[in-house]
């Protein structure tokens, strides 16, 4: 071997200024801190992307299924449907009673068959008078 050759082993010593050592240690510490900061930021972005994707899938499912009624209905809608069904049943009962001549009128109302019969008879008489007047006018030649 040559004279200037240096043997390096686990007992080799070298001299270095402390400020250089502190600079190297600080640079390594900043590098490690930056690396973990980047890793943490990537993990946060990936997690957020997964959550957004999940929300998007749920929103798409809701957007498609809600109008079809596959996800239920609002409480107000359910209440309205119940009221409509109730009113429909009441209407059917009233229609049946009226057709059978058992209309539920109170004493104060004059809505009886006799009342309507008298009203219709008087209207028919007035209509006959108007027809007679129209025929008379046409017969006298006053009509066009």
C-alpha positions in Angstrom: 0.0 0.0 0.0 0.9 3.6 -0.4 1.8 5.9 2.4 -1.2 8.2 2.0 -3.7 5.5 2.0 -6.1 5.6 4.9 -7.4 2.6 6.6 -11.0 3.0 7.6 -12.5 0.8 10.3 -14.8 1.1 13.3 -12.1 2.8 15.3 -11.2 5.5 12.7 -11.4 9.0 14.0 -11.8 12.2 12.1 -11.9 15.8 13.1 -14.8 18.1 12.1 -16.0 21.5 13.3 -19.0 21.3 15.5 -20.9 23.9 13.4 -20.6 21.5 10.4 -21.9 18.6 12.5 -24.8 20.7 13.7 -25.6 21.9 10.2 -25.6 18.3 8.9 -27.8 17.1 11.8 -30.2 20.1 11.3 -30.4 19.4 7.5 -31.2 15.7 8.1 -33.8 16.7 10.7 -35.4 19.2 8.3 -35.4 16.7 5.6 -37.0 14.0 7.8 -39.6 16.6 9.0 -40.4 17.6 5.4 -40.7 14.0 4.3 -43.2 13.1 7.0 -45.0 16.4 6.3 -45.4 15.4 2.7 -46.5 11.9 3.6 -49.1 13.2 6.1 -50.4 15.6 3.5 -50.7 12.8 0.9 -52.6 10.7 3.5 -55.0 13.5 4.3 -55.7 14.2 0.6 -56.2 10.4 -0.1 -58.6 10.1 2.8 -60.5 13.2 1.7 -60.7 11.8 -1.8 -62.1 8.5 -0.6 -64.7 10.3 1.5 -65.7 12.6 -1.4 -66.0 9.5 -3.6 -68.2 7.8 -1.0 -70.5 10.9 -0.7 -70.7 11.1 -4.5 -71.9 7.5 -4.8 -74.4 8.0 -2.0 -75.6 11.2 -3.6 -76.0 9.5 -7.0 -77.9 6.7 -5.5 -80.2 9.1 -3.6 -80.7 11.3 -6.7 -81.9 8.2 -8.7 -83.9 6.3 -6.1 -85.6 9.2 -4.2 -87.9 10.3 -7.1 -88.8 6.6 -7.7 -89.9 6.3 -4.1 -87.4 3.5 -3.4 -86.0 5.4 -0.4 -89.3 6.2 1.3 -91.1 9.6 1.4 -91.2 12.7 3.5 -93.4 12.7 6.6 -95.5 15.5 5.1 -96.1 13.4 1.9 -97.2 10.4 4.0 -99.6 12.6 6.0 -101.1 14.0 2.7 -101.5 10.5 1.3 -103.3 9.4 4.5 -105.6 12.5 4.3 -106.4 11.9 0.6 -107.3 8.2 1.4 -109.5 9.3 4.2 -111.3 12.0 2.1 -111.7 9.5 -0.7 -113.3 7.0 1.6 -115.6 9.7 3.0 -116.5 10.8 -0.5 -117.4 7.2 -1.5 -119.7 7.0 1.6 -121.4 10.2 0.8 -121.9 9.3 -2.9 -123.4 5.9 -1.9 -125.8 7.6 0.6 -126.9 10.2 -1.9 -127.5 7.6 -4.5 -129.6 5.6 -2.1 -131.6 8.7 -1.0 -130.0 8.9 2.4 -128.2 12.2 2.0 -127.0 13.5 5.4 -128.6 16.9 5.5 -129.4 18.9 8.7 -132.7 20.3 9.6 -131.7 23.9 8.6 -130.9 22.9 5.1 -133.7 22.8 2.6 -131.9 20.3 0.4 -134.6 17.7 -0.1 -135.9 15.9 -3.1 -139.2 17.8 -2.9 -137.3 21.2 -2.9 -135.4 20.2 -6.0 -138.6 18.8 -7.7 -140.4 22.1 -7.1 -137.4 24.1 -8.4 -137.1 21.9 -11.5 -140.9 22.2 -12.3 -140.8 26.0 -12.0 -137.7 26.2 -14.3 -139.4 23.9 -16.8 -142.5 26.2 -16.8 -140.3 29.3 -17.4 -138.4 27.5 -20.2 -141.7 26.6 -21.9 -142.9 30.2 -21.7 -139.6 31.3 -23.3 -139.9 28.8 -26.1 -143.5 29.9 -26.7 -142.4 33.5 -26.9 -139.6 32.6 -29.4 -142.0 30.7 -31.6 -144.6 33.5 -31.4 -141.9 36.1 -32.5 -140.8 33.9 -35.4 -144.3 33.3 -36.5 -145.1 37.0 -36.6 -142.0 37.5 -38.8 -140.2 39.7 -36.3 -137.3 37.2 -36.0 -134.3 37.1 -38.3 
